[in-house]
Amino acid sequence: MSAKNLDSLDKIVSLSKARGFIYQSSEIYGGLSAVYDYGPLGVELKRNIEELWWKSMTQVHDNIVGIDAAIFMHPKVWEASGHVDGFNDPMIDDKQSKKRYRADMIIEEHILKLREKGKEDKADELQQELDTTGTREGLCEDLHEIIMREEIRAPESGAFDWTEVRQFNLMFKTHYGATSSNDEDAIYLRPETAQGIFVNYKNVMDTARVQVPFGIAQIGKAFRNEVVARQFVFRMREFEQMEMQYFVEPETDGESYDEWLEKRLEWHKEIGIREENLRVADHPEDKLAHYARSAADIEYHYPIGWQEVEGIHNRTDFDLGRHQEYSGKKMEYYDQKEQKRYIPYVIETSVGLDRTTLMVLCDAYREEEVDGDSRTVLKLHPKLAPTKVGIFPLVKKPELKKVARKIEENLKQDFTVRYDESGSIGKRYRRQDEAGTPFCVTVDFDGLDDDTVTIRYRDDMKQERVKVDQLETVIRNRMKSWKPE
Amino acid sequence: MSAKNLDSLDKIVSLSKARGFIYQSSEIYGGLSAVYDYGPLGVELKRNIEELWWKSMTQVHDNIVGIDAAIFMHPKVWEASGHVDGFNDPMIDDKQSKKRYRADMIIEEHILKLREKGKEDKADELQQELDTTGTREGLCEDLHEIIMREEIRAPESGAFDWTEVRQFNLMFKTHYGATSSNDEDAIYLRPETAQGIFVNYKNVMDTARVQVPFGIAQIGKAFRNEVVARQFVFRMREFEQMEMQYFVEPETDGESYDEWLEKRLEWHKEIGIREENLRVADHPEDKLAHYARSAADIEYHYPIGWQEVEGIHNRTDFDLGRHQEYSGKKMEYYDQKEQKRYIPYVIETSVGLDRTTLMVLCDAYREEEVDGDSRTVLKLHPKLAPTKVGIFPLVKKPELKKVARKIEENLKQDFTVRYDESGSIGKRYRRQDEAGTPFCVTVDFDGLDDDTVTIRYRDDMKQERVKVDQLETVIRNRMKSWKPE
């Protein structure tokens, strides 16, 4: 048996569409860019990932609790967090096509074209200039000057008819409630879920009887009006995050940061990701976000290259401090033992649920040659598999169907199952292979006499004959002992 | 023991805040009206409800699959669904205060005031007039005329300085993507989740190998800019729905509607709601929504009265028909056995997740007098309880703590647990009573010799001594056999 790993994202896009993992949003209307819907297999996979993450945080740790804050928050939250002022991209409009572009991207593309034409010196010079444009104040003017001077044309219309460069906020804005003036009631879709945790930090402390160090975990949607959103579910305008903010005593932040980085890396292995496809990339100090003392990405080796799937950040007391300033509410913690008062530091672990789902699909994907035949198989961790057990009567005979249906009836109390009687048994196995179903149970005539069935394992395609009343135990044991190949 | 049921919503609001079930959103900034955040206990309760609903739909039925469509959808979807044209409220602005009101509500309040002043005849007459204003075309003019004629003043400013009455759409609008013209890129936050199912109906049929009758289930957020949003989580601007759309052959819609109404009523009983607090209210034919042939509410007896928690609707082929018309894509199903082609009819079951959570809290709430003492207890179905097991060392002695921690370590693999060593044992029981924790395990000195602990049951407060290695079994059995009192 020879196996091939995934070599292009397109294969996952096709499989996702064909088998019902992920569809483009509003496809019958031509689609909505950078938004996707999860299909029947996708939603089960996603829910399983969520559930494992949630348990690994809240159930396993006695000092981590969950919350679920709303997407809508008071607009002041985003002033305090820095998003109203700082969460911008420099944009320029082509007056002819009415299309809007990121000004720095327009220049980047121009540099690429110069290189294609062999003008490496000019390209290097421009790149150098672009890299050093910079302070937020002068950025728009600097970028505009370059575009004008180099006479860079609009990518689609080919026109040289630009507006000024202006900062555009990436938050989606809407109007809320019942006032007639439009500025008073502006509200944003949250661009990150973390702030829902920070504004509830006091509520949680007062009601959940936690003591520093403690964590608050949350799963939820966030929204960013990215100009360049692409690469399937990797970068979407609407996406889901699984975040845990861990509140610690100021001097212990470094230690806690190291600990969580290690724990989170471990989690990715526990859900079945192969070690060689994971790595940690530290953010160099000069590239840190305004709120961070240190930061690292857990990266996965996607077919599009090494990319961030999770971020671990030492956010210091930045967020709580800002909320204290903007809300006038004390955000201090009083340590009774040590008799001291402080604003806790925060270690954040933030993993993209969509990116994790994509990682899981990519890592599980194999094309295998088996005795001259080929199959596509998703070697998902059985705990993540959307369907745990396929149940087939060998042929469409009433006596076999009856037994198969009875097995379905029993197993579906504890597992997601799929009854299938159509097509050859080989075809049915292949369908379940593509869906990542770890176990298939086939009812045949031999088994009618001694209450046995064959159970077939997805990964090595081996088959065993087992007693019907042993099925549940066999499946449970296999699920526990599973390891990625 | 004498028990008292819930008599006011305020008690649930207070308990929710105090124990961390539900907080007001962005509370440190003065709150955001009609939006709430779920705290540590609330999020676990909500997740448990979700999980039971999801399993009762997708895992138990072999012809129901799930999806998870995005909140953002193509704007054409809302033209097809009728929401762009029809999802409006008639609004009027007070020019002095700049506040906006629902015009019909202004008149309703005026009628109430008339009644308070004993002017019943006038009130009846006006009510009659209001009830017969009506066709959508003339509605705004009619309402405006009444307000002018009766010289109704603005509730807050007391001014009589109104704008015209205009229709305002209840959908939240935002701008999407990268074009500079503002009308092209308008997009809505979905006001219902159902359309995410309808636009994916073809995708699901093509990939999930389902045949009519089949269902698609979904849990997700929806958003409505309600002018009058109130009554805690009962009517929010951001809320969560659990919906299942069941696609059937046109002539079988009546039968399927009856079946689902019955099944859904049964589900509410299964999650522990007392039968006497549930009822079905049919919508009279002249009050049906534009898409519905028949509709019924499953109502719960909240402290604010009988109110809808779930709606069952026969949506006919309205939605699929409209999407066929607007997208140009065939929405027909081809029945191979019968060799006929049709657009399926849709039976919808739509239950509010927040309303269900509120119902569960209300129904479980009891104040009990026990031997002169009183306690507040949430008699939640154990499957729904946020914490399954409280684990206490009787006193803070190392040898008891060690055993208690070991029990915690074991049980937390399968259950949500809460270790607690602070305060008297009585206080610890009361805390868990208020959290709805069905089991408390106490480690005492007697038990050290024979590996036993006492398990205390929330509902009757009875205690039993059991072997430590029997705990899991005892808990599992009790969870299965639990019935509401």
Interface residues (C-beta under 8 A of the other chain):
Chain A: K17 A18 R19 G20 Y23 S25 S26 E27 I28 Y29 G30 G31 L32 S33 V35 Y36 D37 Y38 G39 P40 L41 G42 V43 E44 K46 R47 W54 T58 Q59 V60 D62 V65 G66 I67 D68 A69 A70 I71 F72 M73 H74 K76 V77 M91 D93 K98 K99 R100 Y101 T163 F172 K173 T174 H175 Y176 G177 A178 T179 S180 S181 E184 I187 L189 G196 V199 N200 K202 N203 V204 T207 A208 R209 K221 N225 V227 R237 E238 H323 Y326 S327 K329 E408 K412 T416 V417 R418 Y419 D420 S422
Chain B: K17 A18 R19 G20 Y23 S25 S26 E27 I28 Y29 G30 G31 L32 S33 V35 Y36 D37 Y38 G39 P40 L41 G42 V43 E44 K46 R47 W54 T58 Q59 V60 D62 V65 G66 I67 D68 A69 A70 I71 F72 M73 H74 K76 V77 M91 D93 K98 K99 R100 Y101 T163 F172 K173 T174 H175 Y176 G177 A178 T179 S180 S181 E184 I187 L189 G196 V199 N200 K202 N203 V204 T207 A208 R209 K221 N225 V227 R237 E238 H323 Y326 S327 K329 E408 K412 T416 V417 R418 Y419 S422
